């Protein structure tokens, strides 16, 4: 089992990313102040980026949601974007110090109603019932103790609150090929099958309202981007700047393995909506 230090080192290997993101976003926009939406092409690192964030957020009615918690927030892109577009203040936590520092810098640059702190998702520093909404996107893959994670989600949810999940999970074929974007080696990856994940969430006291296999959509989006990249390369051009621009040279193999794992059903993607009884 990889240590927490090894996991954070994996994500921090590229160093501080906020200055590069701000420069790329400013170049793409031209004149004028930057908004959270302007950064969304660069700071949402999960599959399908902003499109996936919007689809997940559309599963609930945001009226009455004053603030929400984003677990494993990474660079804070979804938290800032949803705070700006849905009108709810965001609180984001992540285990990686450099991600938290970048998230705070990007929030300051965009004026987003979002705050960020480093914390362990299995030991949340919040009182019971603190949030009407908890969001988690592609952030459980490095967490071995998922039972405790989902108990913590249920604990900090307010009665009647909702939990939105977009998760990479273990497919029916077997273990993934490594390295992948979340882990350089198998010891840092802790995937469970979708049925096991749902059972743990329901076992924590939350009621399932929706459970969807999003693997075909993600697979199609990745394949389309790879075809576009190949066509542009043949024409002597490259993909427009985006989240991929921030990755190191080793990311090419990680991205290829993710596409292969999805195609071979070694990794699946599931979205879920859960409610805490009122």
Secondary structure by P-SEA (a helix, b strand, c coil): cccaaaaaaaaacccccaaaaaaaaaaacccccccccccccccccccccaaaaaaaaacccccccccccccccccaaaaaaaaaaccbbbbbbbccaaaaaaaaaaaaaacccbbbbbccccccccccccccbbbbccccccccaaaaaaaaaaaaccccbbbbbbccccccccccccccccccccccbbbbcaaaaaaaaaaacccccccccaaaaaaaaaaaaaaaaaaaaaacccccccccccccccaaaaaaaaaaaaaaccbbbbbbbbbccc
